[in-house]
């Protein structure tokens, strides 16, 4: 990913996509008129902290949970936070998110 101290162009695009999650507001919060709507980045960060706090005696793989928390909504930087009230079927939501993740990961592989 890093060549010396230089960041390749694909890595920079990936970092900017991740940064876009700060701009994507949680739609369920908006729909329920919850004040101070959190962003998808806020949500992912909080979930990663929760995963970090898992006890070391747990049978749960803490590192895997942290990674899952950080990437589970990454596609939303492209497709947005789709909720049931958007009228998008589960299949279509999955298709959109899958296509977005393929785009994100293919972009990284070509670097």
Steps between C-alpha positions, in 0.01 A plus 500: 500500500781741584808535282753668726327816620296551182130429497381355173208661320263210572574511871428872504165441322419232757585735787278773351213250461538405866497870587171539313336286768522805726253673264249211482243547775321204656163508327315315776592781737370760255178306438437476875590867553780419741704815565874520429491233232814290497689423183578152372863569598385583856310172512788292365745660741273431798451139391879457467547636853235257629686216327828618649346479846407134462659306779818312415351191669215500250471231234441782253784602267539863606723603207257355247214687668695827484565452127134411440389810689725722292398362160140379544346824367781603264277460192282780635763753390374422148137383539397698809321368808209306350214434743177301460304824453698567180293232327810312383466122519749303708627341181555837332667642810732200512573537128583870532720447803674202341573700185634787710730269695624343177575848369684592821703179517579484127626856517734395780621189315597698192745713702 
